[in-house]
Amino acid sequence: MNEKKENVIVNGFFWRFAERCGVQLISAVVSILLARILTPDDYGKVALVTVFNNIMYVLLDCGIGTALVQKKEVDELDYSSAFFFSSSLVMSVTARSACMACWLWARPSASTI
């Protein structure tokens, strides 16, 4: 039993590691392609949005999905609570980060991205 549990842990770790490496690889390829296609000013705007997008991803991936998966009995209230909490968190962070980006870089055009 212990060996089986260890195998499951190692297997899960491997697939999570492979998933993160794949995401990073795809992100790097897309970034290189965008750098070749866009002007430096437009690429800077895209990079700015990417930074805030990554921050939102970290906040959104705060363990709610993992908690739902690990919970023995999940009902509709759990699903709707997780959905609305995640949605409100993303909307709040998006609005604040857009305002902060305009303030930090003194570019009103940054909020339209």
Phi, psi and omega in degrees: 000316181295322179293323179294318179296320179295321179295320179294320180295314180295319179296315178297319178298316180300313183290325176294318178297316179296321179296315180294320177296319178296318178297316180295320179295313179297319178298318179295318180296316179297320179297318178295317178297317179295323179297327179281329186272317188273161173286160180303322179294315179293322179295324176297320177295318179295320178296322178297315178296322180297321178299311180292328176296318178294323177296318179295323178297319178297317179292321181291326181272051185270012174105003182293315179297319178296320179296322178293322180292321185278343181290136183294309182238114181250132178244180183298328179297320178296315180296314182292324178296316179296318180297310184289326176295314180296317180296314180293324178296315181295316180296319180296313181293323179297313180296315181292322181289327176295317178295319180294322179296318178296320181291316182293318185258003178049044179231103178298335181290347180291333181287340180278350179282000000 
